[in-house]
Amino acid sequence: MEIGFIGLGKMGFPMARRLVEAGHQLTVFDTRKEAVDKLIEIGAQAASSPKEIADRCETVLASLPSLQASLEVATGTGGVIEGTRVKRFVDLSTVGSQMAVRIHGLLAKRNIVQIDSPVSGGVGGAEKGTLAVMVSGPRADFEVLKPALDVIGKVFFIGEKPGSGQTMKLANNFLSATAMVATSEAVVMGVKSGLDPAVMIDVINAGSGLNTASRDKFPRAVLPRSFDFGFATGLMVKDVRLCLEEMKSLGLSMEVAEAVGRLWEVVIRDMGPESDFTSAIKPIEKAAGVVVGGAKGGSHAAK
Ligand code: NAD
């Protein structure tokens, strides 16, 4: 099918590439020309603005880094809202339910359907087409979209209520954020007492402590100290803050989430928003005076 795709970053680029490779006709836009050029090389067409994409395609997908970027691309001047052909705007970004509902309301005035479709599974999942895709919006539009979304991952229909795909995604990312800092604390505790972190991770992964941080993030990016998993601390903190807001707006006060939120605020303060989110272990190591992993995957006391 004809698809517009806006935002060709760490997630957007591999998703767009898979759609081109599956035979869909893609028209793409990103503020970074080099990202657009790479997709043109494999058969996509370029557009000069979100509006131009929405003039050419009925279905427009977006994978953008901030709430403001989604709002502007969807509803700003030169945005999707001004397109003459577009019928549906599908947001693959994590923006939280309040922003999704806001965009939904603004687009509805122009008879454009907003569809939540946040994804989980990281850059590796985007490359392999194994993301969890959480869709909410009108059933009929979901049916039109599903064959395309099948190319990027396992597709779940969450419901018709605007924003519910986002609520689902925030619940998921709260768990991912928790796994990262909780596993860091567990491993730092072991290293402080003299345990080998590589052995610890093997044991946890064979035992009941297994989680996505111990299974994926520690072996690939923490123990080798490459800190290059592909998800920025700024994006993780965005999701944790959105989750806390979501809980508050439902009248909930949740203690684990609040503690996890405080820890991530320390991570963004100390490591910066551009750092990889696996750097979350560093402030915890620093407070304990140890370093986990390294060339041998072992441990040593911090200097
Ligand atoms: P990214 O920063 O790598 O990519 C964002 C892209 O959007 C960049 O190419 C940037 O140039 C482009 N962009 C920014 N503003 C724009 C605008 N106004 N118009 C057009 N293009 C614009 O971010 P990412 O890691 O790919 O994340 C994208 C979304 O997916 C975020 O909402 C994030 O929370 C979510 N997400 C990321 C991951 C991950 O592992 N990286 C996993 C799941 C979900």
Residues whose N, C-alpha, C, O or C-beta is under 5 A from the ligand:
A	BS01	NAD	G7 L8 G9 K10 M11 G12 F29 D30 T31 R32 S63 L64 P65 A69 L92 S93 T94 V119 S120 G121 G122 V123 G230 F231 L235
